[in-house]
Amino acid sequence: MRHDPALIVRGQLLGQIEALQAASTTLSRGALCEQLDDIRGFARRYGFDAVEGLASLLESVVAFNGHRQVALTYLSLMREAAEGDPASRESARVYLAAAALRGCR
């Protein structure tokens, strides 16, 4: 049976995002930033531009302001982005705009 590498990578990314969603309210600010950095690096390595951008912005918001309440909104957007077309630069802009419209700054 053949395994599609793209589906495996997408599944791993979604697993990381979902695990962070589940734990985000109990993690320290440092641990949350560390896990976001891991997701950002993974997304960058495999071309998930929208996920990378959202993870980077959320990491900055959490590190600078400590606004952990926006984490769930960003993580939800990251999950949606991970399920979409990873190579679309346009989708990256759309998800970043969605974050801005939802007040995630």
OpenMM code with the backbone's topology and positions (N, CA, C; nanometers):
from openmm import Vec3, app, unit

residues = "MET ARG HIS ASP PRO ALA LEU ILE VAL ARG GLY GLN LEU LEU GLY GLN ILE GLU ALA LEU GLN ALA ALA SER THR THR LEU SER ARG GLY ALA LEU CYS GLU GLN LEU ASP ASP ILE ARG GLY PHE ALA ARG ARG TYR GLY PHE ASP ALA VAL GLU GLY LEU ALA SER LEU LEU GLU SER VAL VAL ALA PHE ASN GLY HIS ARG GLN VAL ALA LEU THR TYR LEU SER LEU MET ARG GLU ALA ALA GLU GLY ASP PRO ALA SER ARG GLU SER ALA ARG VAL TYR LEU ALA ALA ALA ALA LEU ARG GLY CYS ARG".split()
positions = [
    Vec3(0.0838, -0.1175, 0.0000),
    Vec3(0.0000, 0.0000, 0.0000),
    Vec3(0.0886, 0.1243, 0.0000),
    Vec3(0.0601, 0.2182, -0.0897),
    Vec3(0.1394, 0.3405, -0.1006),
    Vec3(0.0890, 0.4458, -0.0029),
    Vec3(0.1849, 0.5199, 0.0497),
    Vec3(0.1514, 0.6303, 0.1394),
    Vec3(0.1923, 0.7598, 0.0712),
    Vec3(0.0997, 0.8521, 0.0640),
    Vec3(0.1265, 0.9807, 0.0025),
    Vec3(0.2041, 1.0673, 0.1013),
    Vec3(0.3297, 1.1027, 0.0683),
    Vec3(0.4104, 1.1839, 0.1605),
    Vec3(0.3440, 1.3164, 0.1975),
    Vec3(0.2735, 1.3776, 0.1030),
    Vec3(0.2073, 1.5057, 0.1320),
    Vec3(0.0991, 1.4884, 0.2380),
    Vec3(0.0262, 1.3788, 0.2317),
    Vec3(-0.0773, 1.3529, 0.3312),
    Vec3(-0.0168, 1.3233, 0.4685),
    Vec3(0.0970, 1.2556, 0.4691),
    Vec3(0.1650, 1.2254, 0.5958),
    Vec3(0.2122, 1.3558, 0.6612),
    Vec3(0.2737, 1.4443, 0.5820),
    Vec3(0.3226, 1.5719, 0.6333),
    Vec3(0.2054, 1.6555, 0.6840),
    Vec3(0.0975, 1.6629, 0.6060),
    Vec3(-0.0205, 1.7394, 0.6465),
    Vec3(-0.0770, 1.6831, 0.7774),
    Vec3(-0.0816, 1.5507, 0.7879),
    Vec3(-0.1311, 1.4870, 0.9097),
    Vec3(-0.0446, 1.5196, 1.0305),
    Vec3(0.0870, 1.5215, 1.0109),
    Vec3(0.1773, 1.5563, 1.1207),
    Vec3(0.1567, 1.7014, 1.1642),
    Vec3(0.1419, 1.7913, 1.0672),
    Vec3(0.1217, 1.9320, 1.0982),
    Vec3(-0.0110, 1.9521, 1.1714),
    Vec3(-0.1161, 1.8899, 1.1217),
    Vec3(-0.2459, 1.9004, 1.1881),
    Vec3(-0.2400, 1.8435, 1.3297),
    Vec3(-0.1662, 1.7343, 1.3469),
    Vec3(-0.1506, 1.6758, 1.4800),
    Vec3(-0.0822, 1.7715, 1.5760),
    Vec3(0.0216, 1.8405, 1.5292),
    Vec3(0.0913, 1.9381, 1.6135),
    Vec3(-0.0013, 2.0537, 1.6517),
    Vec3(-0.0769, 2.1029, 1.5541),
    Vec3(-0.1674, 2.2148, 1.5793),
    Vec3(-0.2764, 2.1734, 1.6776),
    Vec3(-0.3364, 2.0571, 1.6562),
    Vec3(-0.4437, 2.0103, 1.7442),
    Vec3(-0.3937, 1.9854, 1.8864),
    Vec3(-0.2732, 1.9306, 1.8990),
    Vec3(-0.2163, 1.9078, 2.0318),
    Vec3(-0.1936, 2.0406, 2.1040),
    Vec3(-0.1473, 2.1398, 2.0297),
    Vec3(-0.1250, 2.2709, 2.0899),
    Vec3(-0.2576, 2.3372, 2.1258),
    Vec3(-0.3595, 2.3199, 2.0426),
    Vec3(-0.4922, 2.3726, 2.0762),
    Vec3(-0.5403, 2.3148, 2.2086),
    Vec3(-0.5228, 2.1862, 2.2258),
    Vec3(-0.5704, 2.1196, 2.3466),
    Vec3(-0.4953, 2.1654, 2.4711),
    Vec3(-0.3668, 2.1967, 2.4551),
    Vec3(-0.2830, 2.2299, 2.5707),
    Vec3(-0.2615, 2.3800, 2.5894),
    Vec3(-0.3062, 2.4624, 2.4970),
    Vec3(-0.2684, 2.6037, 2.4973),
    Vec3(-0.3098, 2.6797, 2.6233),
    Vec3(-0.4192, 2.6425, 2.6848),
    Vec3(-0.4637, 2.7175, 2.8028),
    Vec3(-0.3846, 2.6830, 2.9281),
    Vec3(-0.3126, 2.5713, 2.9258),
    Vec3(-0.2375, 2.5308, 3.0448),
    Vec3(-0.0872, 2.5516, 3.0312),
    Vec3(-0.0404, 2.5834, 2.9127),
    Vec3(0.1034, 2.6011, 2.8909),
    Vec3(0.1509, 2.7367, 2.9402),
    Vec3(0.2742, 2.7400, 2.9844),
    Vec3(0.3356, 2.8686, 3.0172),
    Vec3(0.3579, 2.9456, 2.8866),
    Vec3(0.3803, 3.0747, 2.8987),
    Vec3(0.4049, 3.1571, 2.7804),
    Vec3(0.5265, 3.1056, 2.7035),
    Vec3(0.6322, 3.0702, 2.7752),
    Vec3(0.7535, 3.0201, 2.7102),
    Vec3(0.7307, 2.8896, 2.6374),
    Vec3(0.6582, 2.7971, 2.7002),
    Vec3(0.6299, 2.6678, 2.6375),
    Vec3(0.5411, 2.6854, 2.5146),
    Vec3(0.4449, 2.7757, 2.5234),
    Vec3(0.3575, 2.8024, 2.4097),
    Vec3(0.4387, 2.8582, 2.2930),
    Vec3(0.5270, 2.9522, 2.3209),
    Vec3(0.6121, 3.0093, 2.2160),
    Vec3(0.7046, 2.9048, 2.1554),
    Vec3(0.7580, 2.8175, 2.2391),
    Vec3(0.8476, 2.7122, 2.1896),
    Vec3(0.7739, 2.6184, 2.0948),
    Vec3(0.6541, 2.5795, 2.1316),
    Vec3(0.5778, 2.4891, 2.0448),
    Vec3(0.5329, 2.5596, 1.9172),
    Vec3(0.5003, 2.6865, 1.9270),
    Vec3(0.4671, 2.7629, 1.8067),
    Vec3(0.5875, 2.7723, 1.7136),
    Vec3(0.7054, 2.7889, 1.7704),
    Vec3(0.8263, 2.7943, 1.6897),
    Vec3(0.8500, 2.6612, 1.6185),
    Vec3(0.8221, 2.5506, 1.6860),
    Vec3(0.8342, 2.4184, 1.6231),
    Vec3(0.7376, 2.4057, 1.5051),
    Vec3(0.6137, 2.4496, 1.5257),
    Vec3(0.5144, 2.4433, 1.4176),
    Vec3(0.5556, 2.5340, 1.3026),
    Vec3(0.6027, 2.6539, 1.3356),
    Vec3(0.6465, 2.7483, 1.2323),
    Vec3(0.7587, 2.6889, 1.1481),
    Vec3(0.8564, 2.6286, 1.2142),
    Vec3(0.9675, 2.5675, 1.1415),
    Vec3(0.9234, 2.4506, 1.0541),
    Vec3(0.8353, 2.3684, 1.1068),
    Vec3(0.7824, 2.2550, 1.0300),
    Vec3(0.7060, 2.3055, 0.9081),
    Vec3(0.6205, 2.4057, 0.9300),
    Vec3(0.5418, 2.4623, 0.8199),
    Vec3(0.6330, 2.5222, 0.7133),
    Vec3(0.7370, 2.5908, 0.7559),
    Vec3(0.8309, 2.6506, 0.6604),
    Vec3(0.9022, 2.5429, 0.5791),
    Vec3(0.9460, 2.4395, 0.6478),
    Vec3(1.0192, 2.3307, 0.5822),
    Vec3(0.9354, 2.2648, 0.4729),
    Vec3(0.8052, 2.2560, 0.4931),
    Vec3(0.7195, 2.1847, 0.3985),
    Vec3(0.6291, 2.2760, 0.3167),
    Vec3(0.6528, 2.4067, 0.3209),
    Vec3(0.5851, 2.4992, 0.2318),
    Vec3(0.4430, 2.5366, 0.2685),
    Vec3(0.4068, 2.5269, 0.3962),
    Vec3(0.2751, 2.5710, 0.4404),
    Vec3(0.2861, 2.7178, 0.4824),
    Vec3(0.2854, 2.8054, 0.3829),
    Vec3(0.3114, 2.9475, 0.4056),
    Vec3(0.2122, 3.0126, 0.5015),
    Vec3(0.0843, 2.9822, 0.4852),
    Vec3(-0.0165, 3.0440, 0.5714),
    Vec3(0.0020, 3.0014, 0.7161),
    Vec3(0.0290, 2.8743, 0.7383),
    Vec3(0.0504, 2.8245, 0.8742),
    Vec3(0.1755, 2.8882, 0.9335),
    Vec3(0.2800, 2.8974, 0.8541),
    Vec3(0.4039, 2.9593, 0.9013),
    Vec3(0.3804, 3.1045, 0.9440),
    Vec3(0.3093, 3.1797, 0.8611),
    Vec3(0.2827, 3.3196, 0.8931),
    Vec3(0.1975, 3.3362, 1.0182),
    Vec3(0.0944, 3.2546, 1.0311),
    Vec3(0.0082, 3.2617, 1.1490),
    Vec3(0.0836, 3.2221, 1.2752),
    Vec3(0.1649, 3.1179, 1.2666),
    Vec3(0.2428, 3.0741, 1.3829),
    Vec3(0.3415, 3.1825, 1.4249),
    Vec3(0.4037, 3.2459, 1.3283),
    Vec3(0.4993, 3.3518, 1.3583),
    Vec3(0.4313, 3.4705, 1.4257),
    Vec3(0.3180, 3.5115, 1.3713),
    Vec3(0.2455, 3.6237, 1.4313),
    Vec3(0.1962, 3.5905, 1.5718),
    Vec3(0.1408, 3.4728, 1.5883),
    Vec3(0.0910, 3.4346, 1.7202),
    Vec3(0.2050, 3.4270, 1.8211),
    Vec3(0.3173, 3.3737, 1.7797),
    Vec3(0.4331, 3.3665, 1.8695),
    Vec3(0.4748, 3.5068, 1.9143),
    Vec3(0.4747, 3.6004, 1.8207),
    Vec3(0.5102, 3.7380, 1.8548),
    Vec3(0.4102, 3.8003, 1.9508),
    Vec3(0.2818, 3.7788, 1.9248),
    Vec3(0.1775, 3.8348, 2.0107),
    Vec3(0.1889, 3.7781, 2.1516),
    Vec3(0.2051, 3.6476, 2.1615),
    Vec3(0.2134, 3.5836, 2.2932),
    Vec3(0.3404, 3.6276, 2.3661),
    Vec3(0.4526, 3.6298, 2.2954),
    Vec3(0.5796, 3.6658, 2.3582),
    Vec3(0.5802, 3.8118, 2.4028),
    Vec3(0.5258, 3.9000, 2.3212),
    Vec3(0.5318, 4.0424, 2.3513),
    Vec3(0.4232, 4.0864, 2.4495),
    Vec3(0.3008, 4.0460, 2.4215),
    Vec3(0.1878, 4.0952, 2.4997),
    Vec3(0.1321, 3.9948, 2.5995),
    Vec3(0.1635, 3.8698, 2.5815),
    Vec3(0.1068, 3.7687, 2.6684),
    Vec3(-0.0417, 3.7463, 2.6442),
    Vec3(-0.0907, 3.7852, 2.5290),
    Vec3(-0.2325, 3.7708, 2.4966),
    Vec3(-0.2622, 3.6275, 2.4534),
    Vec3(-0.2653, 3.5409, 2.5495),
    Vec3(-0.2886, 3.3997, 2.5187),
    Vec3(-0.4313, 3.3722, 2.4751),
    Vec3(-0.5240, 3.4626, 2.5035),
    Vec3(-0.6626, 3.4396, 2.4653),
    Vec3(-0.6799, 3.4365, 2.3137),
    Vec3(-0.5901, 3.5006, 2.2389),
    Vec3(-0.6002, 3.4955, 2.0931),
    Vec3(-0.5441, 3.3660, 2.0372),
    Vec3(-0.4776, 3.2886, 2.1207),
    Vec3(-0.4142, 3.1652, 2.0729),
    Vec3(-0.5149, 3.0721, 2.0079),
    Vec3(-0.6303, 3.0542, 2.0673),
    Vec3(-0.7278, 2.9605, 2.0116),
    Vec3(-0.7788, 3.0053, 1.8745),
    Vec3(-0.7950, 3.1361, 1.8558),
    Vec3(-0.8375, 3.1856, 1.7248),
    Vec3(-0.7295, 3.1603, 1.6213),
    Vec3(-0.6057, 3.1937, 1.6548),
    Vec3(-0.4949, 3.1691, 1.5620),
    Vec3(-0.4803, 3.0202, 1.5325),
    Vec3(-0.4874, 2.9376, 1.6343),
    Vec3(-0.4702, 2.7938, 1.6138),
    Vec3(-0.5816, 2.7375, 1.5260),
    Vec3(-0.7014, 2.7902, 1.5410),
    Vec3(-0.8116, 2.7485, 1.4548),
    Vec3(-0.7834, 2.7868, 1.3096),
    Vec3(-0.7353, 2.9085, 1.2891),
    Vec3(-0.6988, 2.9518, 1.1538),
    Vec3(-0.5825, 2.8695, 1.0990),
    Vec3(-0.4855, 2.8364, 1.1847),
    Vec3(-0.3719, 2.7543, 1.1413),
    Vec3(-0.4193, 2.6172, 1.0963),
    Vec3(-0.5146, 2.5605, 1.1694),
    Vec3(-0.5680, 2.4285, 1.1334),
    Vec3(-0.6372, 2.4353, 0.9975),
    Vec3(-0.7191, 2.5386, 0.9763),
    Vec3(-0.7859, 2.5568, 0.8471),
    Vec3(-0.6823, 2.5725, 0.7353),
    Vec3(-0.5791, 2.6511, 0.7609),
    Vec3(-0.4754, 2.6740, 0.6606),
    Vec3(-0.3996, 2.5447, 0.6288),
    Vec3(-0.3742, 2.4637, 0.7297),
    Vec3(-0.3031, 2.3372, 0.7088),
    Vec3(-0.3844, 2.2411, 0.6238),
    Vec3(-0.5153, 2.2526, 0.6311),
    Vec3(-0.6018, 2.1654, 0.5514),
    Vec3(-0.6138, 2.2128, 0.4070),
    Vec3(-0.5733, 2.3368, 0.3780),
    Vec3(-0.5842, 2.3939, 0.2441),
    Vec3(-0.4611, 2.3684, 0.1590),
    Vec3(-0.4474, 2.4468, 0.0539),
    Vec3(-0.3360, 2.4360, -0.0400),
    Vec3(-0.2113, 2.4996, 0.0214),
    Vec3(-0.1088, 2.4181, 0.0516),
    Vec3(0.0087, 2.4729, 0.1195),
    Vec3(0.0920, 2.5671, 0.0329),
    Vec3(0.0846, 2.5536, -0.0970),
    Vec3(0.1723, 2.6307, -0.1842),
    Vec3(0.1125, 2.7643, -0.2279),
    Vec3(-0.0073, 2.7937, -0.1868),
    Vec3(-0.0743, 2.9147, -0.2322),
    Vec3(-0.0332, 3.0361, -0.1487),
    Vec3(0.0406, 3.1275, -0.2098),
    Vec3(0.0788, 3.2520, -0.1416),
    Vec3(-0.0458, 3.3369, -0.1151),
    Vec3(-0.1434, 3.3279, -0.2035),
    Vec3(-0.2667, 3.4037, -0.1856),
    Vec3(-0.3402, 3.3573, -0.0601),
    Vec3(-0.3423, 3.2280, -0.0353),
    Vec3(-0.4119, 3.1796, 0.0841),
    Vec3(-0.3409, 3.2281, 0.2102),
    Vec3(-0.2097, 3.2424, 0.2054),
    Vec3(-0.1366, 3.2944, 0.3211),
    Vec3(-0.1850, 3.4354, 0.3530),
    Vec3(-0.2016, 3.5186, 0.2510),
    Vec3(-0.2506, 3.6553, 0.2723),
    Vec3(-0.3942, 3.6546, 0.3249),
    Vec3(-0.4748, 3.5640, 0.2751),
    Vec3(-0.6143, 3.5565, 0.3182),
    Vec3(-0.6218, 3.5201, 0.4667),
    Vec3(-0.5437, 3.4215, 0.5094),
    Vec3(-0.5476, 3.3806, 0.6500),
    Vec3(-0.4915, 3.4885, 0.7423),
    Vec3(-0.3888, 3.5570, 0.6988),
    Vec3(-0.3352, 3.6664, 0.7804),
    Vec3(-0.4360, 3.7804, 0.7905),
    Vec3(-0.5072, 3.8062, 0.6807),
    Vec3(-0.6119, 3.9085, 0.6842),
    Vec3(-0.7263, 3.8653, 0.7761),
    Vec3(-0.7607, 3.7370, 0.7715),
    Vec3(-0.8668, 3.6865, 0.8601),
    Vec3(-0.8291, 3.7050, 1.0065),
    Vec3(-0.7032, 3.6817, 1.0376),
    Vec3(-0.6565, 3.7007, 1.1757),
    Vec3(-0.6706, 3.8477, 1.2153),
    Vec3(-0.6346, 3.9367, 1.1251),
    Vec3(-0.6449, 4.0796, 1.1540),
    Vec3(-0.7904, 4.1219, 1.1725),
    Vec3(-0.8789, 4.0689, 1.0912),
    Vec3(-1.0204, 4.1036, 1.1020),
    Vec3(-1.0834, 4.0526, 1.2304),
    Vec3(-1.0315, 3.9422, 1.2801),
    Vec3(-1.0843, 3.8865, 1.4044),
    Vec3(-1.0220, 3.9521, 1.5276),
    Vec3(-0.9398, 4.0521, 1.5042),
    Vec3(-0.8825, 4.1274, 1.6159),
    Vec3(-0.7657, 4.0594, 1.6816),
    Vec3(-0.6948, 3.9766, 1.6088),
    Vec3(-0.5814, 3.9012, 1.6651),
    Vec3(-0.4530, 3.9786, 1.6489),
    Vec3(-0.4378, 4.0820, 1.7283),
    Vec3(-0.3142, 4.1619, 1.7201),
    Vec3(-0.2519, 4.1716, 1.8557),
] * unit.nanometer
topology = app.Topology()
chain = topology.addChain("A")
for resn in residues:
    res = topology.addResidue(resn, chain)
    for name in ("N", "CA", "C"):
        topology.addAtom(name, app.Element.getBySymbol(name[0]), res)
